[in-house]
Amino acid sequence: MSQPRAIVPGATYLLTRRVLRRHFLFRPDSAITRLVIYTLAVSAHRYGILVHALCVMSTHIHIVVTDTHGELPRFLQRFHRLVALGTKILRAWEGSVWDDRATSVVRLATRDALVEKIAYTLANPVAAGLVPHAHEWPGAKVLVGDIGRGVLRARRPEIYFNPQNPEWPTDVALAITLPPSISDSNADKFRREITGRIDLHERQAHAALQRQRLGFLGAARATNISPYKRATSIEPLRDLNPTFAVGRRQTDAKNAALAAVRAFRIAYRHSINQWRAGVRGVTFPAGTWWMRVFHGVTVNEGEPAAA
């Protein structure tokens, strides 16, 4: 069973979801790009999600978002469902699109974590040996220069979305915003820091391929690969499923985030045990989502420091 997670309005996260058995179902062609941007826009608008970074790889999706209203679970459910339904039609795919692991949800607790994870997201195609530079990836993505001033646009896909249903507008536009903790006056510096981290990722990827005497796959080959093939590279086992990130050498921030996570989990377990014992008047800690939404429990006012 997964650990309880606090859902805090205003928190910023790196979200990652992977395709079943690493099939290339999200091969970066125009149809998938259009589907993902459209479904992301309609889902984000519905639940008050701000999008800061995006990279759709052939086998997984990375997004950096801020959950302004504390509706992240509803956003994830809707977005992933719409992407899966559209992909099944586009690829004539039967069965599951997503793998059975839960979405990786990593709260970005510091500025350094924001820079690090946005750069990681945007440089992912380079680190995977697909293209030499992040901006060359042909799939759905955000460029560094778009953060805080760019817009993703898409027209309603011809498949699945009923044009007679007002829920599905003909055209959508999704602003690529700065994280709320980054002011407009600090935006240029923030973008420069991300660019510096991306450059580092690119140098490391180039050096790694050079040592192996390999080259990059290239945008054209990535776009034309069969979506029914699977990645054959060895994927390291992930023993940890991090709850938060603070960046490098952020000891105080790490300790504070760890303490907050532990405090929330202890308080939540105490409350859920009482509720299961029949004490319906028990109060749950701030950040409790499922029990509040689906069982109407009382939740403490206030905001956890991190979760």
N, C-alpha and C positions, 0 to 999 in steps of 0.2 A: 504494500500500500504506500502511496506517495505521501510525503510530509505535507502538513498544512502550510499554505502560503497566504501571507497577507496581501490583499489587493488594495492598494493605496492610491486614491486620486492624485494625479500629478506626477506619479512615478514614471521613469523612463527605462525602457527595457531593450535588450537585444533578443529577438525572437528567431528561433530556427526550427524548421519542420522538414523532415526528410521523406523522400519518395520510397515506396515499397521496394525492398531488395535492390535499391540503387539503380533502378531502371532510368533511362534517359527520357522520361515522359515530359519533362519541361525543357526539352531541346529548344534552344533559343531562336525559334522561328517567329514570324510575325503574328501567327494565330495565338500562340501561347502568351506572347508579350502583351497582346491586346487583352486577352482574357484576364491575366493577372492584374494588370493595371486597372482595368474596369472594375473587377471585383474588389480589389483593395480600396479603390476610391469610394464605391458605394457603401462598403462596410465601415470604412474609417469615418465617413460623414455621418453615418447612422449612430455611431457610438462615441463620437467625440475623440477620436484617435488622431493624434498629430504624427505625421510620418517625417522622419529625418534622414533615413538612408534605406536603400533597397538594393538587393542583388539577387536575381533569380538564376540559379545555377541549373544545370540539366537534371540534377538529382536532389536538389534541396533549395530552400528559400531562406534568405536572411533579411530581416527587417529591423530597423531601430525606430521605436515609436515612444510617444508619451501618452499615457492613459489618463486623459484629463478628468474623466468622470468616475473612474473606478469601475469600468465596464469591460475590462480586458477579456475575461472568459467568454462573454457574449460575442465580442468582436472576433476572437479566434475561432469560435464555433461557426460563425456565419461565413467568415472569409475562407476558411479551409473547406467548408462544405461547398461553397460556390465554385472554388477552384477545382475541387474534385469532380463535381458534376460536369463542369465544362470540359475538363480534361478527358473524362470518360467518353464524351461525344467526339471531341476532336481526334482522339487517338483510337477510337473504336475499342476501348479498353474495358474488359470485364473484371470485376472484383475491386479490391481496395486500391486507391491511389497512394495514400499515406501509409508509412510503416506504423507498427503498433506501439512505438515509443511515444510518450507524451511530448508535446511541444517543449523545447528548451526555452525557458523564460529566465533571463538573467537581468536582474535589476542593476542599472548603471548608477552607482552611488556617488561618483566623483567626476570632476571635469576630465581627469586623466583617463578614467574608464570610458567616458564618452568618446574622446579622441581615439583611444585604442580600438574600441569595438566598431566605431564607424569606419576607421581605416581598414580593419580586418574584413568588414563586410564588403567594402568597395574593392579591395584587392584580392578577394577570394578567387576570381578566375585566373589571376596571375599565379597565386600560390598553388593552384591546382594544375599548372602547366598548360593552360588553355590558350592564353594570349600573352604577349610580352608586356603589355601595359593595360592598366585597369580600364581606361576609357575605350579600349578597342573591343571590349566584350559586347557581342551583338544582342544579348538578351535584355530583359527589363532591368533597369539599373538607375541609380542616381549618380551624377558626377559631383565632385567636390564643389565646383562652382555653383551648383544648383541649390546647395544647402542654404536656406534662408531667403532664397530669391527665385527659385525655379518652380516649375509646375509640370506634373505628369498629366498627360491627356490621353483619352481613349474613346473610341466610338463603341457603342453597344455591339457585342458580338452577335453574329447572325444566329448562332446556336443557343438553345436553352432559354434565353431571356425574351419573354413575350413582349413585343413592342406595344401591345395594347395595355400592358400593365404599367401604371404610373410609377411603380416602384423602381422601374428600370429606365432611367432617362436615356435619351439618344446619345448624348455626349456627356462626359464627366471630366472634371479638372481637379487635380489633387495638388495642393500647395506643398512644397518641400520646405518645412519650417526649420528654424533653429530650435534646438532644445530649449525649454523655458528658462533654464539656468544660464543660458548664454545671451547676453544683451546684444542689441544691434551694434553698439559701439565697439564690441569685442568680437564681432563676427569675422572680420578679415583675419584677425590673429588666430581665431579658432580654425578657420579653413586652412590657413597656412600650416598649423600644427598637424591637421589631418593629412595634408599633402606630404609633409615630411615623413609621417609614419607609412603612408602608401609607398613613397619612394624607397623606404627601407625594406618593406615587403617585396617590392619588385627586385631590388638588388639581391636579396636573399634567394628569391626564386630563380633568378638568372644564374647565380652561382651554383645552386643545387643541380640544375639541369646540365650546366657545363661540366660539373664533376661526373655526372652520369653519362655524359656524351649524348645527351638527348636534346630535342628541340621542342618548341611550343606546338601544340596541335594546330592552332590557327582558327580564326573566326569562321572562315568558310567551312572547314571540316566540322567544326562544332555545330554549326547550323544544320548541316546535312546528315549528321549521324542518325542512324535509325533509333527512334524513340523506344523501340522494344528491346534494344540491347541493354546490357548492364555494365556498370563500372567494374573493372577487374582488378584495379589497384588494391593493395592491402590497406584496409581502413583500421587504424589503431582502436583497440577496445577502449571505450570511455567508462572508466570506473566511477568518475565523479559527474554529478549533474549539478553544476554550481547554481546557487540561488542569487548571488550578487557578484559584481566585479568592482574593484576600486582602483585598478591600475597598479603600476609598479611602485615599489617602495612607499606604499601608503599604509604604514603599520597602524597608525592611530585610527584611520578610517576603516581598516579591515577589522580591527578589534571592536570598534563601535558597531559595525554592521553584524558581526558574529553575535555580539551580546544581544542585539535587538531581535535577530532571528530566533535565538534560543529562548528569549523571554516570551516572544509571541507563541512559540510552539508549546512551551510549558503551560502558559495561560490557556491556550486553546485546548490542550489535552485535559486539563482540569475541568474546563467548562463542558466539553463534550462528554466526559465521563459522568458528570452530574446530570446532564441532559438525558443520557441513556439510562440513568438510574431513575428517571421520572421527574427530576426537578426542572420543570418547564420555565421557572422564573429565573434561571441562571443567566448571568450576563457574560457575553463572549468578548474577547479582546478586540480592540480597534483593528480593522483590516479583515475581519471575518467576512467572507463573501457568500459561500454556498449556503451555509446555515441561515444567514440573514435573508437571502433571496428566496430560498425554497422552503424554509421552515419558519421564517418570521421571528427569529430569536432576537433578543435585545443585545445591542452591541455598544460597548463603551465609546463615547465620543473621544476625539483626539486622533492623532496619527502616529503609528509606529515610526521609529527613526529609520528603519530599513527592514526589508523582508525579502 
